[in-house]
Amino acid sequence: MHWFPPTRAAEPGAPVGEREETAATPVEGLDEALAAVDAFDRALATGLLRPRPERAADLVELADALAGSPLAGVVAEAAEKAGAGAAGEDHFVALAAGRTALLGAAHDALTAVLDETTGRTRGEPAPTAAGDRQTVNLLAAARTWLSDLARTGWQGIDHELVGGAAPIVSALLPQPGLRRLATLLDGFAAELAASCPGAALDRIPARRWGDLWARALLLTCPGAAEPAATAPATGRLLPLGVDLHEHATAAQAQVHAVFEPADGTAPRLVRASVSVPKPDTVVAAGVWQLLRPHLSLLAALGEGRTMDLDGMPLTEEGDLLWDDTLARAGEPADALATARVALATAVAPSVAPLDRHPARIAEPVFLEGYEVRQDGDTLTFTVAGQPYTVDTDRIPAAGPLTPEAVAASGACIALLRWDDGEFRVQPLAVETTVRRKPVALHAGAWAGGTTDKAGLRAEKAATDAVTVLRERAGRLLRK
């Protein structure tokens, strides 16, 4: 649902920041929608078994924010029941749906502003594909556990309550159609267990836990986790950059690219992702060793090459379901040149209903001719009079791109994100000057291998760490 006023269509092709509506333009109703979400999260933190009067008022605020939507009736009833401490599982599902709808409306409004700013067109959502028949009793068990969490609240969680998720996750995991829910519940329960007892918490991540709770609860509804429809993609893939996420025990690389279909239709913005477990001793450039074997696109990105796809599955949400047998390396291509030429006309993918959330916004953009301002640790790009904070904390250590290089740049490929109440840019590649010559620096330059001394040291350390761990694992298995 989208209840915020849509922005007017823009002329395509103009640089970011040069349209009448820009990413810095306030969005009417956005603050009120997010305030209603925060109000519900306050109620969820203290629990809905016997809510205090002020928490009941927070539930009413959520219902009032949805008064003009198709969910108005069911959410109002659910808020009334929850305020009286008499909510059932169906009422919790309605509240989760109302909260998700508000964040979806916020996502739609912000995406409309982003499209106005960039002049980008967006594809229409497609129906999901039919999946395997899901086991209703397992979904009901997960829904019961999540409802118990809501009644108890984050301040009341303990190990006994959180541990109730373990048998549910074990039963869900063997079924492919339920693994999305199983993985979410597993990670959510682990995060809650690490925070027990809730009464001792100094700070509760209310928005994050509210997001996880609402998403999981909606995934217990039959049909909510149906797989996205796919179509074979044949044509040329031009990589733009890679967004690398690294944690102590896992790493993920998401390559953003422009896909040019062989049938001559409009180019599309697409993504290809790979996730792997990792030991906490593998850091920086060593992470690429774990990711490379699973995604040949990383080598092409590091070498600055295109890839030719032949029937690669592509979802309507723009995700390539990567299969190395359906891709081969193509001609050399400069990512900055691709961004200059192709980003203005590339069609952005649609967003699946449950994925509509402001935190999900990450759109590739090309910036140049900006003014750079450094204020302490805060770096700002001003494009056509509009300031954008540069999210330098997202620049990975696994590449040659540094905050200093970004500050000295004159052109940039970046992801435009919504964070902390504003649009920010996350650099993926920049063009700067070294010894009076233009030089391109990419966050994923070492993805396919490197001759850089720092990168080679990290690669060797990773090789040694993985070798030791494999030897230890082998000894354990032989015992």
Buried (B, 14 or more C-beta within 10 A) or exposed (E): BBBBEEBEEBEEEBBBBBBEBBBBBEBEBBEBBBEBBBBBBBBBBBBBBEBEEEBBBBBBBBBBBBEEBEBBEBBBBBBBBBBEEEBEBBBBBBBBBBBBBBBBBBBBBBBBBBBBBBBBBBBEBBEBEEEEEBBEEBBEBBBBBBBBBBBBBBBBBBEEBBEBBBEBBEBBBEBEBBBBBBEBBBEBBBBBBEBBEBEEBEEBBBBEBBBBBBBBBBBBBEEBBBBBBBEEBBBBBBBBBBBBBBEEEEBBBBBBBBBBBEEEEEBBBBBBBBBBEBBEBBBBBBBBBBBBEBBBBBBBBBBBBBBBBBEBBBBBBBBBBBEEEBBEBBEEBBBBEBBBBBBBBBBBBBBBBBEBBBEBBBBBBBBBEBEBEEEEEEBBBEBBEBBBBBBBEBBBBBBBBBBEBBBBBBBBBBBBBBBEEEBBBBBBBBBBEEEEEEEBBBBBBBBBBBEBEEBBEBBEBBEEBBEEEEEEEEEEEEE
